[in-house]
Amino acid sequence: MVRDRRNAGILGVFYILAAVSSVIAVILYGPVLSDHWQTAVAEGTETKVLFGVFNDLILVVTAVGTAVMLFPYLRLWNEHMALGYLCFRFMEAVFIAIGLLCILGLLQLSSAYNPADPGSLSRLEPSGLLLQGIYRWTAMLGPNFMLGINTMLYSYLLLRAGYVPKPLAFTGMVTAAMVFTAGMLQMFGIIGPFSAAKGLLALPVGVYEMSLAVWLLSKGLNLSKR
């Protein structure tokens, strides 16, 4: 009983760290995701971007951590769905890690940029635009598609198991569908990656995760039906 309560607390902390670190990383990546990415190092924003990378590393660790901590409880109700959740959560972390490498690549290119050399930009720009494009695709495939699928799976299992209040678990399923839809709409160019519509569809899943974290920290998992 004490171990289960401790595990729920650790899970709650992981969810909070994941939500906070993901927002910080996106904000700090601005210099290398702008049209003037090549001047990021020259303008002294390298440390800022690297701190964003550090936060993305925290996000990868906590994403894996939530999967590892929650899986043993979910598998008691449906092992196949629990394994699906585990795999899609790991895939989310993989896409985030690939995007993180793209950011580091953009920093490396920026450090090689020489404003005094007229040909410097033309040599570096194709690689820079490619890395920016890959990052945006990974940001959609990981924190949208994969997040939507794994959130739907674990929220459904939480609902069936009764580990958390049903309204909370049902909210998770709704927000999972919303963030998945946001990724689909972005993929087909219907909404932009930083549009208001994308925010309205994608942000509620973060609110859900924070609400779930608070519940886990204060009440833990209801294991009476186990």
Secondary structure as UniProt FT lines:
FT   HELIX           2..28
FT   HELIX           30..33
FT   TURN            35..36
FT   HELIX           37..39
FT   TURN            40..44
FT   HELIX           46..74
FT   TURN            75..77
FT   HELIX           79..112
FT   TURN            115..116
FT   TURN            118..119
FT   HELIX           120..140
FT   HELIX           141..146
FT   HELIX           147..161
FT   HELIX           166..187
FT   TURN            188..189
FT   TURN            193..194
FT   HELIX           196..218
FT   TURN            224..225
//
